[in-house]
């Protein structure tokens, strides 16, 4: 188990470039299974979850060529379907949440897809019903081995249909889209997720020859085609990492520039941070954050009531940044209610912040009331364990702002989502060492 030692209380300065988007990369990597032709993908982040999926694709028979850092060419022209029934696959597939998205492409192209119960963050229930109900509506037969927690879908030929998704699941929508592009006839998906990652996946598939209408909306119309070809695709910058750096700058009262953020794909993220009193300036495609010498003040609603920051499906505020908003609010002027609607275990890391001196009332598994210190007292260094990716980066930001030296264990969780984070933070002045 790896560990970070962090000496907090130092101002940072300089610029930092966000990595490629983890959540998009996991989707578009699975899409390479839809064609026998070469697919080149650029700006792939070098992180644990993505590297695990690349290894899984390799074991499945995909030919992989690394062109440069972050750039790979994939060719799925000789897939070994027997690997799906191996013990190695059951072990490797179960260690990665994103592995579920290989099922749609395999089902569409080869008529069958299997997956062990996927892993990922322990942040609450993350059911798979949306994925498999969508496959069954397209005509697939579903089976589930309860003893081995092993899922399977099979179909001689998928057929297009109308479906209303029970929830706007991002991975569920991605999986169903990848199955539908090779189905016979027209598939209509209502209540589809419409995050930029889904838009990117759809546009990539269109460049491969798919016929998709309604990209960017929650109503997609997909006309199936017989086959798809190769393409070149570039992954967006990671909006979650961008939000993390905004929070880091505010908490450490540092002057930072976040480079090449793709402003048009940030949605409400800049506005939510502005409501927390943080100054963000748009300079070209960069975000400039001045040093907040006088701190930052949380806005109230027009009637004077306490601001609530809650997650919602896109274009609402992404749930992956609620942990960042929470930790940033611990040093604000004023108070805020953080409402995490989607996952019932994601706020349980606040006890670590309370140990550091933060004023937080955990109302229930979904809501926390935070009363900011306004930098009149700093957080205190402590020893912590990272429970998941987003809580881990939040605790790291807290440690960088705290007085003294903090220790964070289980940093493999942070490495799952953030590329060479210690090296990149040291480049802007952070005192952080990987033990």
N, C-alpha and C positions, 0 to 999 in steps of 0.2 A: 504494500500500500504506500503510494507516494505522498509526499508532504511538501507544503510551501511554508517557508519562514518569511514573514512580512514585517518590515520595520515601517510603521505607519507614521502619519503626521507630516509627510513631505509634499511640497507642491510639485506638480508635474508640468512639463512644458514641451510643446512640439506638435508634431502631426502623427496621425496613425491612420492606416488604410484598412478598412474592414475586409475580412475574408469573404470568400464566396458563401452563399446562403446554404447552410446545412440542410434545411428542410426541402429546399428545391433540389439540391444535389441528390438526395436520397430518391426523389421521384424520377428525375431524368435519367439517373443511372439504371433504374429498373426498365425504363422505356427502351433501352438498347436491345432488350430481348425481343422486341417486336419486329425486327428485321434481320436478314442475313447479311446486309450490307454494312459498311463501316460507318460508325458514328463517332465524331470527335466532339468532346466536351471540354471547354476551357473554364478556368476560374473555379475548379473543384477544390474545396478546402481540405487541407491535410490534417484531419481530425479522426479520432478513434472510430466513431460510428460510421463515417464514410469509408474509411479504410477497411473496416470489417465487411461492408457491403461489396466493395471492389474484390476482396478476397473470396467472398461467397460466389460472386459472378464468375471469377476465375475457376473455382472448383466446379462450377456448373458447366464449364467448357467454353466460356467466352474468351476469345483471344484479346489480350490487353497489351497495348503499347503505350509507354509513358513518353510523351513528346518533350515535355518541359515541366518544371514545377507547376502543378495545378492543371496540366493539360494531358488528356489521355485520348487514345483512339480505341474503340471497342468494336469487335465483330463477333456476332452470335450466330455463326454459320455452321456450328457443329456442337449442338447442345447435348449434354449427357443427362437425359431425364432420369436415369437410374440413380443418380446422385441424390435426387429428391427423396428416395426411400432409404438412404444410408443413415447409419448412426452419426456419422460426421455432420451431416446436414441437420439432423435433429438438434445437435449440440450447438452448431454455429448459427443456425437460424433462430434459435430461441434466445440468443444473447443480444439480439438487435431488433428494436421495434420496427424499424424501416423495412425489415425483410418481408413484412406482410405484402408490400407492393410488388413483389415479383409474381404474385399469384395471378393478377389480372393479365399481364402480358403472356405468361405461360399458358393460361387457359385459352386466350384468344388465338395464339399461334399454334399451340401443340395439343389443345383439347384437354389439358389437365394441369392442375397446379396444386401443390401441397405446401404446407407450412406448419412447423411446430408453434405452440403458443409463444408469440414474440415477447421479448423483454423490454428494456427501456427504463425510464424514470419511474420510481415508486411514488407517484404523486396522486394516487387514487385510481378508481376504476376507469379503464380505457377499453371499452367493449369493441368487438369486431363485427357486430351484427350488421351495420350499414354495408360493409364490404360484401359479406356473403349473401345478404338479401338482394343486393344489386346483381350479383352473379346469377342467383337463382331466377331473378326476373328475366335475365337474358337467356335462360334455358338450361343453366348448369344444374347438375345433381350435386347435392352437398352431403358430406359425411364427416363425422367427428368421432375420433377415438378418445374417449374420456380417460382411459387408463394412461395413455401416453400424451394426452393434450395435443393431439395431432389433427389438423384440419385438412380437408381435401375437397376439391371441386373438379367435376369432369363434364365434358359436353362434346358431342360429335361436331356440332356447329352452333355457335351462338346466334341468336336472332334478336334484332332490335325491338324495342318496346318503349312504352312510357313508364316512367317511375318517379315517384315523389319520395325523396329521401327522408328518413325519419329524423335526421339531424344533418347539419351542414358540415359533415366530417371532411377535413382536408385530405387525409390519406384515403378515406373511403371514396371520395369523389375522384381522386387521382387513379385509384385502382379500377373503378368502374369505367372511367374514360378510356383507359388503356385496353380494357376488355372490349369496349364498344366499337373502337375504331376499326376492328377487323370483323365485327359481327355482320350478319346478313340483314340488310334493311336499315331503318332509321331508329335511333335511340334518342329519346328525349329525357333529360335529367332535370327535374325541378327541385329547388332548394339545394342546388349544388353549391359547394364552397367556391368562392371567387377570389381567394387570396392571390397576390402577385405570383406566388409559386405555381398555382394552378394555371394562371394565365401563361406563365413561361412554359409549363409542360404542354399546354394546348398549342401554343405557337410553334414549339419544337415539333410536335406531331404533325401539324399542318405543313411544316417545311419538309416532312418526310412523306407527305402525300395524303394525310388524313383530311377528312372533310368535317370541320367543326364550326358551328355558328353559335354566336352568343358569348364569345370569350370575354370575360370580365363581368358577366352578369351571373345571376343564380339560376338561369334557364339556358341549358345547353342543348343543342340539336346536333347529333352526330350521325352522318351517313356513312355506313360501313364501306370499306374498300377491300379489295382482294389481297393486297400486300402493300407494305411500306418500304421506302428506300432509305438510304443513308442521309446524313446531314451534319452540319457543324452548328454547335450551340454554345452560348456563353451564359454561365450562371450569374444571377444578380448578386450584388453585395448583400451581406446578411443584415437584415433590419434589426434583428435581436442584438447582434454585436454592436451595431450603431447606437441603439438605445442604451446599451451597457456603457459605452464610452461617454455618452452624454451624462449619464448618472455619475460616472467616475469623476468627470471634470467638475461637476457641481459639488460633490461630497468632499473633494480635495481642494476646492477653490482654485482650480488650475486653469490656465489658458491653453486650450487645445483646439486643433483643427482636425476634423474627421474628413478624410479625402474620398472623393468619388462615391457619394452615398446613394445616387439615383433618387433624387428628391421626389420624383413623380410616383415612386413606389413605396413611400414611407407612410402614406395614409394619415392617421390621426396622431402618430407618434410625436412629431414636433409640437403639435397643439397641446397634447397632454402634459408634456414637460413645461411648456410655457405657462399652463395653468398652475403648475407647481412653483412658478416664479423664476424659472431658469431662462436665461437669455440665450437664444439660438439665432445666429445670423446666417443667411444664405449667401454664400460667395461662390458664384458659378454652380458647380455641382458639389461643393464642399459645405460642411457645417462648421462655423466658427463659434466657439464658446469662450467668452472672456472670463477672466478670473473673477469670481463672485466675492469680491472683498467684503461687501456688506451683507453677504448671505443671500437668501432668496425666500420670498414670501408666498405661501399657498393662497390662491384666490378663493374667495367664497362665492356661492351662487348669488344672483341678483337680490334675493330676499334675505341674504345674510346667513343662510344655512351652510353647514359644513360640506365642503367638496367631497364627492364620491368618485373614486376612480375604479371602474369596473371593466372586466373583459367582455368581449362580444365577438361573434363571427365578423370577418372582414365585411365592410370597411370599419368595423369597430376596433377598439384597442386590443392588441394581441395579448393573450394570457401569458405568453412567455416573458413579457416585460413587467408584469405586475410585481414580481419580486424586486426588480430594480426600482420601480416607483416607491415601493414600501421602504427600502433601505435609504433612498434619497430623502424621503420625507422625515426621517429621524433627526435631520439637522435643519429642517426648514423652520420658518416662522409660521406658526399656526398649526392647524390639525387637519387630518384628512381621514376618510374612511376608505380602506382598500377592500374591495369586494371581489373575491375570486370565485366566480360562478361555476367554472367548468370542472375543477379538480378539488376534491375534498381534503387532500393531504398536502397541498402545496404551500400552505401557510405555517406548517408546523415548525419551520426553521426559525420562527421569530423568537423562540426561547433563547437561541444563541445571541440574538441582538439584545434581548432583555438583559442577558448576562453581561453584555458589554456596556449597559447603562441606558439603552434606548427606552423611551416611554411608549410602550405598546400595550394595548388591551386586546387580547384575542377574544373576540365576542363569541365566536363559534368556529367550526372548521373552515368557514368560507369568508369570514369578515374580521378585519383587524382595524382598530382605531389607533392612529399614530399621532402623538403630540410631539412636535419638533422642539429640539434644543436651541435652535437659532445660533449654534456654535458657541453658546455661552458655557457649555461643558462639552468636552469631546467624548467620543466612545472610548472605552478602555480595552486594551489588548487582551486577548484570551486564547484558549486552545479550542478548536472546533473541528467537526467532521462534516464534509460536504455530503448532503443527502441526495442531491440530484444536480443536474447541470445548472439550472437557473438559480436555485438557492445557493449553489456553490459560488457562482460569479458575484452574487449579492453579498455573500459573506466576505469574499475577497475585496470588494469595494469598501465594505465596512472596515476591514482590517487596514487597508491603505489610508483610511482617514483617521484611524484610531491612534491614540498615544501609546507608544511602546511596541513590543514585538509580539505579533500573533502567530499562531501555528494552525494551519489547516491541513487535516488529514484527508485521505481518500480523494486526492485531487484527480484521480483517473476520471471521476465524474465530470470535472471541469474540462479535462482534455477531450472528452467525448464531443464537446461542442465548440471549443475555442482553440484555434491553431497557435501553437508555440506562444502561449499567452505570457509566460514569464519573460521570454526574450523580448517580446514586443513592448511589454510594460517597462522593462529596464531601459529600452531605447528612449523613453520619454521621461526617465528620471525616477522610476519606482524602485524601491529597495525590496526586491523579492528574490528569493533563492529557492531552487528546487532541491530538496534533500532526497 
